[in-house]
Amino acid sequence: MDFDLTVEQRTVRRTAREFASTTLLPRAAEVDRSGIWPSEIVRALGSVGLMGIEVPTLQGGQGGDPLATAIAIEEISSACATTGVVVSAHRSSCISPLQRFGSVDQRRSILAPLARGEMFGTSALAQSLCEAGRPCVVAVWDQEDHSFVLEGSVHGVVGAAYADWIAVLATENGMGTGADLRGPTAFLVSRWSGGVRAEPPELLSGGRGAHFGTVHFERCKVKPTHVLGNVGDGIAIAQTAVNSGRLAIACVAIGIARAALDESIQFVGEGDMATSPRRNSQGTSLLIADMATEVDAARMLAWRAARSCASASPSSSDCSMAKMYACEMAVRVTESAAQLHGCVGHLTTSSIERHGRDARVTDVFEGASDNQRSIVASEVLLR
């Protein structure tokens, strides 16, 4: 695999790193403490081109690739994990399937303002599936009004109360002969349309500003022009969002771990070279070496998954490997950072303590680690 970045990818990294250090880092502790939704930051990200990196320039984006997005999300998350999760939900779970399966009109009227950061989009595609594998939302065809009527609730949607557009999966029912034999369908639903109600958000222990919420669809009418892709192709569309989302969350975890590593290196390096016990401890050096190795290994898995997502046949296994390893790695690295910092690393005012909480919640996004192991195993055993 070629690790040399293109000029465009290096430009994205430089832009994201500068934005993270000047805008996100000074506010990260306050976002975590208050649990506020970073609406101003979302708009600012759009103004510097970081909300639609892969969207073509004619549609308001930067014309980049999945690796450029992965690099940007790592940089953003190293400063503020909340913002990393928000960008992940917006770009990977909403923009990605819309860009790939959206109609010309959908890309013009919905994708463009999303890419510019003028609107926020989120996805309930994966969350729409109940334990039995069937969508929790039912779409009934209203012949009189010539529209779908959605009924049902979806839980665990990032930014549900703040999204302008929500992508959701629904089982068709009553749209003519054989409708119940077709697969689920993906819909683009405006939160401002009638029949959409978002409950007050729940705050997680980490990534606190990236609110989890429940969305209720109560006789919500959706025109056929807001069907995403073809009727009955919802599972394939959801898989695109899931693969992209897992890669993005892997990059969030890598950014968190990298921040903990960088702060640990700085902490260990403080003091006199000759007399500082931290600088001269072999145990400390070995721990730092392990942390650095794990961060780099996770990044390589994520970059491989990004290359896969850019190909004609993306690998679910590559995305699951990256997500599983990166999220578990972030927990190990932040725990090691807390160990190195001693009691300081456990103070509620400490950024190391925040990194630990942020790392632990990455596992809940886009499927827990055991789910990823099942996906990897099923693909590996078929080789």
N, C-alpha and C positions, 0 to 999 in steps of 0.2 A: 504494500500500500504506500502510495506517495504521500509523504508528510509535509512537502513543501506547499506553503499557502500561496494562493494567487495574490496579485496586487489588490483585487477587490476584497478578498477575505481579510487581508492585513488592514485594509482601510476600515472595514467593519469592526475589527477588533480594536483598532485605535479609537474609533468613535465611541464604541461601547465602554471602553476602559476609561476614557475621559469623562463621559457622562456619569459613569458609576462613581468615580472618585469625587467629582465636583457637585453632583446633584443628589445621588442616592445615599452615599456613605454618611454625610452629615445628618440625614434624616432617618436613617435605618433604626436607630434605637428608639426614636419617638414613634415611628410606625409600629414597632413591636410593642411598645409600652401601651399605646392608646388603642391599637387594633383598628386604626382608621383605614378606610379604603383609599388607595393612592390615586385619586381621580386626576389631580393636577399632574402627577408623574406620568400617567398614561398619555395625556395630551402632549407632554414634553417629549416623551419617547417617540411619538409620532412625528413631531416636528424635526427630529434629527434622523428620521428614517429607520428606526429600530422596531417598529410595529408591523412592518410588512416587507421584511428583507427579501423574501423569495418571490414576492409579487412583481410582475413586469412593470417597468417604469411607466408605461403608458396607462397603467391602472393604479398608479399612485405609490408603487413600491420601489425597491432598489434593484430588482432583477438579479438577486443573488441565488445561492443554493442552500441545501440543508446544512452543509458544514459551516457556512457563514452564520446561519441562525444559531447553530450549536455553540459556536465561539462566542457570539453575542450574549446568549443566555448565561453561559458560564461567567462572563465578565460582570453582567448585571447581578447575578446571584451572589457573587463574591462580596458585593457591597450590601445587597438587601435581598434576602431570600423571598420575602413577600412579593417584591416586584418581579423576581424571576418566575414565580408561580403564576402571576397574573399574565405576564408575557407568554408563558407556556400555554395557558388556557386560550388566550386570544389567537395566537399564531398557529399553534400546532393542532388544537382541537377544533377550531372554527375556520380560520383562514385556509388551512391546508386542504381539507375536503372541499371547501367552496372553490378554491383555485383549480382543483383537479376535476371536479364534477359539475361545477356551476355553469349555468347557461350564460350566453353573451350578456343578456340583460341583467342577470344576477351579479355578474362580475363588474358590470358598469355601475349599477345602483347600490350594491351592498359591499362588494369586495373593495372597491376603490376608497370609500370613506373609512373602512376598517383599516386598510393599509396605511392611511395617512394619520390614523389615531384620532380621527374625528368621532368615531363610534367605537364602542367596545363590544366584542363578540365572545361568546363562550359556547361550550358544547355540552349537551346532555346525551350524546350518542351512545357512549359506553354505559353511562349511568342509567340509561333508559331500559337496559336489559335486566329483567328480574332473575332470580336464582335459577329458574327453569330455562333460561335462555330466551324467553319471549319478552318483547317490550312491555313496559308497564303502562304505556299510553296506547289508546285505541283511536284509530282514525275512521270515522264514519262518513261516507259520501252523502252529501246533501244535494239531491238532484235538483231541488227547487232553486237553491242558491248557487248551484254549481261550484261548490267548495267542499273541502274536507272539514270535519268538525272533530277536534282533538279533545279527548277526555282522559285524565289520569294525572299522576304525580311522579316527579323525578327528584331523587334526593342526592345530596353531595355535589351540587353544581357550583363551581368556582365563580364568584362574582354574580350570582343569580340575581341579586337585587339591583345590580348596577349595569347589567348588560343591555345593549340595544337590540342585539340579535342573539337568538339561541337556536343551535342546531339540535334537533331531537329526532329520535327513532320511534316509529309507531306502527302497530299492526293494523292493516286495513281490514275493514269489515263493512260489507254492504255496498261495494262499488261495482255492482253488476255481477254477472255470471263469473264464477271462479275466483272472485276477489280474495276469498279466504285461503286460496291455494298459493297465492303469491307470497314472497318473502316480505319482511318489514320494509317500510319506506322512510327515507330521511326527509325532514322538513326544515325549512328556515322560517322561524317564527319571530316576529317583532314583539318585544316585550311590551310595546305601547299599544298593541292591538288588543281588542276586547277579549276577555276570557283568559288572560295570563296573570297569575298572581304569585308573587315571590314572598315567601315568609321572611321575617327578620333573620339576618344571617347568624350562624353559629361561629364562634371564634375557636380556632384550634390552638393547641399549646405552642406550636411553632408556625412560622409563616402567617402570623396573626392577622395581618391586613388583607390576606387573600381569603375573603369570607366564603365559607361553605354555606349553601342554602338549598332550600327545597322550592321547586317550581310546580305550581298547580295549573293544569290546563282544564278549564271549565267551560265547555262548549266554545272552545276557541276556534274560530273560523280561519282557515288557511286556503288561499286561492291556489289552483294548480300551478300557477307561475312560480310559486314558492316551494315546489317540490325540488329537492336537491338530487340531481342525477335522474335516473329513470325510476319509475314506480316499481317497487319490489327489489331494488338493488341496495337497500339500506345496510345490510350486513357488510358488504364489500366497502361501502363508503365509511361505515363506522370503523372498520379495520384500518383504513388509511389514517383516520384521526387517532386511533389508539396507538399505532406504530409511531406516528409523529409525536404524540404526547409522551410516550415512554422515553423516547430519545430526549425530549426537552426536559423531562423531570430528571433524567440521568445527569444532564448538564447543570441543572439546579443543584443537585447533590454535589457534583464536582466543584462548583463554585463555592459552596458552603465549606467543603473540606479544604479547598485551597486557601480560603480566608483564615481558617483555623491554623493551617500549616504556616502561612506567612506570619501570623501573629506569634506563633510559637517560636519561629526562627528569630524574630525580633526580640522576644522575651529572653530567650536563651543567650542571645548575643549581647545583652546589656551587661555592663560591668567591665571590670579590668580583665584583659586577656589572661594575665598571669594568676590572678587571685580569685576570679569568679568561679564558685563551685559548679554553677550550671554550665559554663563554657568548657570546663575541663572534665566533665563527667562522661565516661564512656557510655553509661546507660542512657544518658540524654541523647548522645550522638546516635546511638543505635535506634532509639525511638524515632528521632527525626528522620533518619534514613528510611525506616519502614513507612512512615507517614508519606514521605515524598514519593516513594516507589508506588504506593497504593493509589495516590492521586494521579500519577502519570499513567498507570495501568488502566484506570477507569477512563481516563481521557482517550486513550487509544481505542478502547472498546466503543466509546461514544462516537469517535470520528469514523470508525469502521461502519457503525450503524448509519451515520449520516451519509456516507458514500453509498450505502445500500439503499437508503431512502431516495437518493437521486437517480437510481437506476430504474430500468423498466420493470424489474421484478424485486421489489423491496422484501427483505427477509424479516419476518416477525421474530425469528429466533435472535438475530443480531440485536434488534431493539430491546428484546426482553433481557438478553445477557447484559447489555449496557446498563439498563435500568436496575436490574437486580444487584449487580456488583457495585455500581456507583452508590446506590442508596445504603447498602450495608457497609461499604467502605467509609462513607461520610460519618456514620455512627461511630465506627472504630477510630477514625482520625480525630473527631471532636472529643471523644473520651480520652484519647491520648493527650490532646492539647490541654484538657482540664487537669489531667494528671501532672503535666509539666508545670502548669501555672499554680498548682497547690490550691489553697483556699480561695485565692483570687479568682480562679477559674470557675468557682461555684457561687460567686456573688451574683445577685439578680441584676446588678448594674454592669456586669461583665459581658463583653461581646462574645467571649468564649462560651459562657453559659447560654447565650442566645443561639449561637451556632449549634450547640448540642440539641436544643429543642427543635430548631429548624431542620436539622438532619434527621431526627427521628420521625417527623411527620411526612417526609418524602415518600416513605414506604406506602402510605395510604393512597397516594395519587396514582391513577392509571394501573391499579392492581398491585396487590402485595407481593412480596418476594416469592412466596410459594406458588402463586399463580404464574409468575415468570418462569420458575423452575419447571413447571408442568409443560409450558410452551416449548422451552428449550429441549426438554427430554423427548417430547413427542417428535420434534424435528430431527434430533440427533439419532434417535433409535430407528428412524426410517431411512437413514443414509445407507 
